[in-house]
């Protein structure tokens, strides 16, 4: 796998989009609102798999 080779080499560069919203938008429903956006959760899970 290409990711494993890059990680083993120590050359894995991660670019972050400055426009990505980390906080979840207000949904207008009763109850506790979500804290993080779906994009932020997906990003963190992807990093967890890589490392």
C-alpha positions in Angstrom: 0.0 0.0 0.0 1.3 3.4 -0.9 0.3 5.0 2.4 2.4 2.4 4.4 5.4 3.1 2.2 5.2 6.8 2.7 4.6 6.5 6.5 7.6 4.1 6.8 9.7 6.6 4.9 8.6 9.4 7.1 7.3 11.4 4.2 3.5 11.8 4.7 2.3 15.4 4.1 -1.2 16.3 5.2 -2.9 19.4 3.7 -5.8 21.0 5.6 -8.4 23.1 4.0 -8.8 26.4 5.8 -12.4 26.6 4.7 -13.4 23.3 6.4 -15.8 23.9 9.2 -14.8 22.1 12.4 -17.9 22.9 14.3 -21.3 21.4 13.4 -24.0 23.8 12.1 -27.0 24.4 14.4 -29.8 21.9 13.3 -32.7 23.6 15.1 -33.9 20.4 16.7 -34.4 19.9 20.5 -31.6 18.2 22.4 -27.9 18.7 22.6 -26.4 19.8 19.3 -23.5 18.0 17.7 -20.1 19.6 18.5 -18.1 18.7 15.4 -19.0 18.6 11.7 -19.1 15.4 9.7 -16.0 16.6 7.7 -14.0 17.0 11.0 -15.0 13.6 12.2 -14.1 12.0 8.9 -10.8 13.7 8.9 -9.9 12.5 12.4 -10.9 9.0 11.6 -8.8 9.0 8.5 -5.7 10.2 10.4 -6.4 7.5 13.0 -6.3 4.8 10.3 -3.1 6.2 8.8 -1.2 6.3 12.1 
